[in-house]
Amino acid sequence: MHAFSKRHIGPSQDEKKAMLAEIGVDSIDELMELTVPKDIRLKNELNIDTALTEKQYLDHIGDLAVKNKVFKSYIGLGYSETNVPPVIQRNILENPGWYTAYTPYQAEIAQGRLEALLNFQTMIMDLTGLEIANASLLDESTAAAEAMIMFFNARARKDVKAGKNKFFVSEFTYPQTIDVIKGRAKHLGIELVFGDPTNYDLTDDTIFGALVQYPDVYGRVKDLRGFVDKATKQNVKVAVAADIMSLVLLEAPGKMGVDVVCGSTQRFGVPMGYGGPHAAYFATRESYKRHIPGRIIGVSKDADGNVAYRMALQTREQHIKRDRATSNICTAQALLAVMAGMYAVYHGPEGLKYIAQNIHNQTATIHQSIEKAGYKVLHDDYFDTLWIETPEGLTCQQLKTVAEEHHINLRYINENQFSISVGERTNDAEVEGLVSVLGLAAKETKIDVEFISAKVNQDLARKNPILTHEVFNSYHSETKMMRYMKWLENKDLSLVHSMIALGSCTMKLNAAAQLMPITWPEFSNLHPFAPVNQATGYHEMIKGLEKDLCEITGFHAMSMQPNSGAQGEYAGLMAIKAYHESNGDSQRNICLIPSSAHGTNPASAVMAGFKVVVTKCDEAGNIDIEDLRKNAEKHSDKLGAIMVTYPSTHGVFEAGIKEITQIIHDHGGQVYMDGANMNAQVGLTNPGNIGADVCHLNLHKTFAIPHGGGGPGMGPIGVAKHLAPFIPGSPLVEGVGGEKAIHAISGAPYGSALILLISYAYIKMLGTKGLKHSTEIAIVNANYIKARLSKHYPILYSGENNTVGHEMILDCREFKRTAGIEVADIAKRLIDYGFHSPTVSFPVAGTLMIEPTESEDTGELDRFCEAMINIRKEIQYIEDGHADQDSNLLKNAPHTAECMINQDWKYDYSPKEAAYPLEYLVRNKFWAPVRRIDDAFGDRNLMCSCPAISSYDTEEEEAFA
């Protein structure tokens, strides 16, 4: 029983036999033969190392950890040493009740997470001084690029006609952000102009927007008001990328008239993790509420009039707008945003001010001290970063040698200039040590350090109180904080309660052994721009993961940089674009996308500069090959790519996939494969074998990184040999990307490197046999559910042999006609049965898409099937005329404990039928905290900050205790 595969894969041997019998096959091999087309099956087993046990893996990763050298980091550039409050680390980051939850599309069972994200939004709106904030983005660099694109998309028609297409970027912006912006602007028709915001006149009528760093790359705190006034007069919209901790002491940029403030919340209690994951923030004016990228959490009400939270306005907007979407962002960094918000809740305004002031005091102390050794600080106004010139005769290379001998990393700018950025973790002894080392380098034997208290520039200091809402002023003891987080956690349904059978989302086991190393300091406390020789353990892990993923996908090379699936799509398409351009084929700008594709596909294609041409699907849900051929021929000279998902978005292994890829190649195009459904391929087939040229991998799906309530995720891309030269590079770390690397896709060279450890562990502990068997059981489980539910619901699509891949679609469209029941009613009724709904109305409206994964055992699958079968009986009861079509068990779902106990029962069915329709619920009942939420009310009355009165008070805390 030491094999990890037995921990990861749910069904026992006896259960597998029973499931195969229900499906109607004699063996797993027979089912695979029926399901996966013969011409795409792998001829050989994967060449992956022998599976490690959990103990062996933890010993192995421990050996890699000690190869990392965690020096004291003063590098800055948006990444700072921070303290993760242990109460938050233990109760959120390491708690499966928080990290295994899904994106809050079913808001009634995500109220805790939604409230925590509302705290985050409130914090951001308060510190930035703006009217609306989203629930996080991927990182600071991409958030700044999203600001540019938002301004571009929101231009008035007259400005579009007038060719207003230039975007000003301060030359003092972080270099990684500049690189990401260059890549994003390239194919959107945006021309970048660079300059010093203090003297740039902005009189060019074709400039539509601007980006300024605050404090800037050298740490200077400059008054933005003059630049903003000039911009406003020229109708130029201004975005500010701001250090969130500095805004505790400095005036909110929103009060200076800017239109967007964005940045990273990493220093609010989230470890550096060699680059991520961290929650970016994005705040803007209410006038941009229809343009803002990402998700907004809003306040609404439920069927009983209680306050309830939900995702507002642009929920899954890519699936609606497709190639007209304003962004391809479909995930956030929810778990990290929750941590950052809780950091503010725990410390409160006074605690944050203490931390920020201490950082500034230490910076001022270093400033005063090192000038005694001949160093020259090149500016007076700073928060945490000093821009310094070395004494005469001392080069930065000489300083670097001395500093690294004492395990200190600084940022070296040129031959005689460097910078020091102070973080929360810096203590007084370390300040003295740093000063001593700088003195040693300057050949000063002794420098007396006098700790001082200093004020930031009073002209730019914040005048008003911060974080006045009671949620930030109530939970400062660990006991209160622990109970508050548990109170929120109890409102959410996650994998700790039941299976989450979402199509294309693959909610499998996130094993504890896989997650343990992410909190080890050797991995969590490393700066992404630390010298490469200090990250040997990381690089061994990353190279090992790249090698294994290349073997799994059949590709030549991997880029680990994209930090979400949507980023992976964009990176892959940009690599294809660069490849065509290198061949003199820049006219190849047509991207064929099947009508069944994920909504982010067309959005990503447009961002990468492609024109989308939609191709048809046939009645069986497969790509219409003749329509595809016709479009490929029609656009042959301009065909750049196709984006295809395999197995299809409909959950079927299309037999014609090789013919499809050949058609594209015959007409000079490249094949981009969406890796959302890799969980049905690993060990059986792969994208390279099928004929794809590039594929992104959702590591938070197939490779077991937790979904975290809506993020983090990772979306690395695998590419064929001819595309390898074009994978994204990094402006700050050598050796990243190909010889002709495209611009950076995210700020850090390896994206959210910390969580790559999880997928590395998944592969190492499953090994060749375990990886393949996981895929097989995912397909077995899906076909078992199909066999059980097909007697009660129509199955929309099946393969040639009447099997499905790893997911399946129930057709619920007829119920609207026969019983007045929408698919959303089924989703809400499932909550009463203790289950999260499958995917609602995607890829076909009025359907449910179910993906059980390999981690669920037969008992759990049966429990889910019994719930679905019983709901079908409830629908039949309505169809037979025994229940009102407008008021019934489904229309009134979910039912809360409050509606059972605290008000008159007004329905034609009993409370027992509502709350305990099946026997298992008596033993294990999950109560939804709110009734059905009024979505329309929330959109009409948008509120995206905490209500004036908290819903958690002392009485409830006492009752909890």
WOLINZI-V470173 format. One record per residue. N is the residue number from 1. SS is DSSP state (helix for helix, strand for strand, loop for the rest). Layout:
n & ss
N & SS
N & SS
This chain:
n & ss
1 & loop
2 & loop
3 & loop
4 & helix
5 & helix
6 & helix
7 & helix
8 & helix
9 & loop
10 & loop
11 & loop
12 & loop
13 & helix
14 & helix
15 & helix
16 & helix
17 & helix
18 & helix
19 & helix
20 & helix
21 & helix
22 & helix
23 & helix
24 & loop
25 & loop
26 & loop
27 & loop
28 & helix
29 & helix
30 & helix
31 & helix
32 & helix
33 & helix
34 & helix
35 & helix
36 & loop
37 & loop
38 & helix
39 & helix
40 & helix
41 & loop
42 & loop
43 & loop
44 & loop
45 & loop
46 & loop
47 & loop
48 & loop
49 & loop
50 & loop
51 & loop
52 & loop
53 & loop
54 & helix
55 & helix
56 & helix
57 & helix
58 & helix
59 & helix
60 & helix
61 & helix
62 & helix
63 & helix
64 & helix
65 & helix
66 & loop
67 & loop
68 & strand
69 & loop
70 & loop
71 & loop
72 & strand
73 & strand
74 & loop
75 & loop
76 & strand
77 & loop
78 & loop
79 & strand
80 & loop
81 & loop
82 & loop
83 & loop
84 & loop
85 & loop
86 & helix
87 & helix
88 & helix
89 & helix
90 & helix
91 & helix
92 & helix
93 & helix
94 & loop
95 & loop
96 & helix
97 & helix
98 & helix
99 & helix
100 & loop
101 & loop
102 & loop
103 & loop
104 & loop
105 & loop
106 & loop
107 & helix
108 & helix
109 & helix
110 & strand
111 & helix
112 & helix
113 & helix
114 & helix
115 & helix
116 & helix
117 & helix
118 & helix
119 & helix
120 & helix
121 & helix
122 & helix
123 & helix
124 & helix
125 & helix
126 & helix
127 & helix
128 & helix
129 & loop
130 & loop
131 & loop
132 & strand
133 & strand
134 & loop
135 & loop
136 & loop
137 & strand
138 & loop
139 & loop
140 & helix
141 & helix
142 & helix
143 & helix
144 & helix
145 & helix
146 & helix
147 & helix
148 & helix
149 & helix
150 & helix
151 & helix
152 & helix
153 & helix
154 & loop
155 & loop
156 & loop
157 & helix
158 & helix
159 & helix
160 & helix
161 & helix
162 & loop
163 & loop
164 & loop
165 & loop
166 & strand
167 & strand
168 & strand
169 & strand
170 & strand
171 & loop
172 & loop
173 & loop
174 & loop
175 & helix
176 & helix
177 & helix
178 & helix
179 & helix
180 & helix
181 & helix
182 & helix
183 & helix
184 & helix
185 & helix
186 & helix
187 & loop
188 & loop
189 & loop
190 & loop
191 & strand
192 & strand
193 & strand
194 & strand
195 & strand
196 & loop
197 & loop
198 & loop
199 & loop
200 & loop
201 & loop
202 & loop
203 & loop
204 & loop
205 & loop
206 & loop
207 & strand
208 & strand
209 & strand
210 & strand
211 & strand
212 & strand
213 & strand
214 & strand
215 & loop
216 & loop
217 & loop
218 & loop
219 & loop
220 & strand
221 & loop
222 & loop
223 & loop
224 & loop
225 & helix
226 & helix
227 & helix
228 & helix
229 & helix
230 & helix
231 & helix
232 & helix
233 & helix
234 & loop
235 & loop
236 & loop
237 & strand
238 & strand
239 & strand
240 & strand
241 & strand
242 & strand
243 & loop
244 & loop
245 & loop
246 & helix
247 & helix
248 & helix
249 & loop
250 & strand
251 & loop
252 & loop
253 & helix
254 & helix
255 & helix
256 & helix
257 & loop
258 & loop
259 & loop
260 & strand
261 & strand
262 & strand
263 & strand
264 & strand
265 & loop
266 & loop
267 & loop
268 & loop
269 & loop
270 & loop
271 & loop
272 & loop
273 & helix
274 & helix
275 & helix
276 & loop
277 & loop
278 & loop
279 & loop
280 & strand
281 & strand
282 & strand
283 & strand
284 & strand
285 & loop
286 & helix
287 & helix
288 & helix
289 & loop
290 & loop
291 & loop
292 & loop
293 & loop
294 & loop
295 & loop
296 & strand
297 & strand
298 & strand
299 & strand
300 & strand
301 & strand
302 & strand
303 & loop
304 & loop
305 & loop
306 & loop
307 & strand
308 & strand
309 & strand
310 & strand
311 & strand
312 & strand
313 & loop
314 & loop
315 & loop
316 & loop
317 & helix
318 & helix
319 & helix
320 & helix
321 & helix
322 & helix
323 & helix
324 & helix
325 & loop
326 & loop
327 & loop
328 & loop
329 & loop
330 & loop
331 & loop
332 & loop
333 & loop
334 & helix
335 & helix
336 & helix
337 & helix
338 & helix
339 & helix
340 & helix
341 & helix
342 & helix
343 & helix
344 & helix
345 & helix
346 & helix
347 & helix
348 & helix
349 & helix
350 & helix
351 & helix
352 & helix
353 & helix
354 & helix
355 & helix
356 & helix
357 & helix
358 & helix
359 & helix
360 & helix
361 & helix
362 & helix
363 & helix
364 & helix
365 & helix
366 & helix
367 & helix
368 & helix
369 & helix
370 & helix
371 & helix
372 & helix
373 & helix
374 & loop
375 & loop
376 & strand
377 & strand
378 & loop
379 & loop
380 & loop
381 & loop
382 & strand
383 & loop
384 & loop
385 & strand
386 & strand
387 & strand
388 & strand
389 & strand
390 & loop
391 & loop
392 & loop
393 & loop
394 & loop
395 & loop
396 & helix
397 & helix
398 & helix
399 & helix
400 & helix
401 & helix
402 & helix
403 & helix
404 & helix
405 & helix
406 & loop
407 & loop
408 & strand
409 & strand
410 & loop
411 & strand
412 & strand
413 & loop
414 & loop
415 & loop
416 & loop
417 & strand
418 & strand
419 & strand
420 & strand
421 & strand
422 & loop
423 & loop
424 & loop
425 & loop
426 & loop
427 & loop
428 & helix
429 & helix
430 & helix
431 & helix
432 & helix
433 & helix
434 & helix
435 & helix
436 & helix
437 & helix
438 & helix
439 & helix
440 & helix
441 & helix
442 & loop
443 & loop
444 & loop
445 & loop
446 & loop
447 & loop
448 & loop
449 & loop
450 & loop
451 & loop
452 & loop
453 & loop
454 & loop
455 & loop
456 & loop
457 & loop
458 & loop
459 & loop
460 & loop
461 & strand
462 & loop
463 & loop
464 & loop
465 & loop
466 & loop
467 & loop
468 & loop
469 & loop
470 & helix
471 & helix
472 & helix
473 & helix
474 & loop
475 & loop
476 & loop
477 & loop
478 & helix
479 & helix
480 & helix
481 & helix
482 & helix
483 & helix
484 & helix
485 & helix
486 & helix
487 & helix
488 & helix
489 & helix
490 & loop
491 & loop
492 & strand
493 & loop
494 & loop
495 & loop
496 & loop
497 & loop
498 & loop
499 & loop
500 & loop
501 & loop
502 & strand
503 & loop
504 & loop
505 & loop
506 & loop
507 & loop
508 & loop
509 & loop
510 & loop
511 & loop
512 & helix
513 & helix
514 & helix
515 & helix
516 & helix
517 & helix
518 & helix
519 & helix
520 & loop
521 & helix
522 & helix
523 & helix
524 & helix
525 & loop
526 & loop
527 & loop
528 & loop
529 & loop
530 & loop
531 & loop
532 & helix
533 & helix
534 & helix
535 & strand
536 & helix
537 & helix
538 & helix
539 & helix
540 & helix
541 & helix
542 & helix
543 & helix
544 & helix
545 & helix
546 & helix
547 & helix
548 & helix
549 & helix
550 & helix
551 & helix
552 & helix
553 & helix
554 & loop
555 & loop
556 & loop
557 & strand
558 & strand
559 & strand
560 & loop
561 & loop
562 & loop
563 & loop
564 & loop
565 & helix
566 & helix
567 & helix
568 & helix
569 & helix
570 & helix
571 & helix
572 & helix
573 & helix
574 & helix
575 & helix
576 & helix
577 & helix
578 & helix
579 & helix
580 & helix
581 & helix
582 & helix
583 & loop
584 & loop
585 & loop
586 & loop
587 & loop
588 & loop
589 & loop
590 & strand
591 & strand
592 & strand
593 & strand
594 & strand
595 & loop
596 & loop
597 & loop
598 & loop
599 & helix
600 & helix
601 & helix
602 & helix
603 & helix
604 & helix
605 & helix
606 & helix
607 & helix
608 & loop
609 & loop
610 & loop
611 & strand
612 & strand
613 & strand
614 & strand
615 & strand
616 & loop
617 & strand
618 & loop
619 & loop
620 & loop
621 & loop
622 & loop
623 & strand
624 & loop
625 & helix
626 & helix
627 & helix
628 & helix
629 & helix
630 & helix
631 & helix
632 & helix
633 & helix
634 & helix
635 & loop
636 & helix
637 & helix
638 & helix
639 & strand
640 & strand
641 & strand
642 & strand
643 & strand
644 & strand
645 & strand
646 & loop
647 & loop
648 & loop
649 & loop
650 & loop
651 & loop
652 & loop
653 & loop
654 & loop
655 & loop
656 & loop
657 & helix
658 & helix
659 & helix
660 & helix
661 & helix
662 & helix
663 & helix
664 & helix
665 & helix
666 & helix
667 & loop
668 & loop
669 & loop
670 & strand
671 & strand
672 & strand
673 & strand
674 & strand
675 & helix
676 & helix
677 & helix
678 & helix
679 & helix
680 & helix
681 & loop
682 & loop
683 & loop
684 & loop
685 & loop
686 & loop
687 & helix
688 & helix
689 & helix
690 & helix
691 & loop
692 & loop
693 & loop
694 & strand
695 & strand
696 & strand
697 & loop
698 & loop
699 & loop
700 & loop
701 & loop
702 & loop
703 & loop
704 & loop
705 & loop
706 & loop
707 & loop
708 & loop
709 & loop
710 & loop
711 & loop
712 & loop
713 & loop
714 & loop
715 & loop
716 & loop
717 & strand
718 & strand
719 & strand
720 & loop
721 & helix
722 & helix
723 & helix
724 & helix
725 & helix
726 & helix
727 & loop
728 & loop
729 & loop
730 & loop
731 & loop
732 & loop
733 & loop
734 & loop
735 & loop
736 & loop
737 & loop
738 & loop
739 & loop
740 & loop
741 & loop
742 & loop
743 & loop
744 & loop
745 & loop
746 & loop
747 & loop
748 & loop
749 & loop
750 & loop
751 & loop
752 & loop
753 & helix
754 & helix
755 & helix
756 & helix
757 & helix
758 & helix
759 & helix
760 & helix
761 & helix
762 & helix
763 & helix
764 & helix
765 & helix
766 & helix
767 & helix
768 & helix
769 & helix
770 & helix
771 & helix
772 & helix
773 & helix
774 & helix
775 & helix
776 & helix
777 & helix
778 & helix
779 & helix
780 & helix
781 & helix
782 & helix
783 & helix
784 & helix
785 & helix
786 & helix
787 & helix
788 & helix
789 & helix
790 & loop
791 & loop
792 & loop
793 & loop
794 & strand
795 & strand
796 & loop
797 & loop
798 & loop
799 & loop
800 & loop
801 & loop
802 & loop
803 & loop
804 & loop
805 & loop
806 & loop
807 & loop
808 & strand
809 & strand
810 & strand
811 & strand
812 & loop
813 & loop
814 & helix
815 & helix
816 & helix
817 & helix
818 & helix
819 & helix
820 & loop
821 & loop
822 & loop
823 & helix
824 & helix
825 & helix
826 & helix
827 & helix
828 & helix
829 & helix
830 & helix
831 & helix
832 & helix
833 & loop
834 & loop
835 & loop
836 & loop
837 & loop
838 & loop
839 & strand
840 & strand
841 & loop
842 & loop
843 & loop
844 & loop
845 & loop
846 & loop
847 & strand
848 & strand
849 & strand
850 & strand
851 & loop
852 & loop
853 & loop
854 & loop
855 & loop
856 & loop
857 & loop
858 & helix
859 & helix
860 & helix
861 & helix
862 & helix
863 & helix
864 & helix
865 & helix
866 & helix
867 & helix
868 & helix
869 & helix
870 & helix
871 & helix
872 & helix
873 & helix
874 & helix
875 & helix
876 & helix
877 & helix
878 & helix
879 & helix
880 & loop
881 & loop
882 & loop
883 & loop
884 & loop
885 & loop
886 & loop
887 & loop
888 & loop
889 & loop
890 & loop
891 & loop
892 & loop
893 & loop
894 & loop
895 & loop
896 & loop
897 & helix
898 & helix
899 & helix
900 & helix
901 & helix
902 & loop
903 & loop
904 & loop
905 & loop
906 & loop
907 & loop
908 & loop
909 & loop
910 & loop
911 & helix
912 & helix
913 & helix
914 & helix
915 & helix
916 & loop
917 & loop
918 & loop
919 & loop
920 & helix
921 & helix
922 & helix
923 & helix
924 & loop
925 & loop
926 & loop
927 & loop
928 & loop
929 & loop
930 & loop
931 & loop
932 & loop
933 & strand
934 & loop
935 & helix
936 & helix
937 & helix
938 & helix
939 & helix
940 & helix
941 & loop
942 & loop
943 & loop
944 & loop
945 & loop
946 & loop
947 & loop
948 & loop
949 & loop
950 & loop
951 & loop
952 & loop
953 & loop
954 & helix
955 & helix
956 & helix
957 & helix
958 & helix
959 & helix
960 & helix
961 & loop
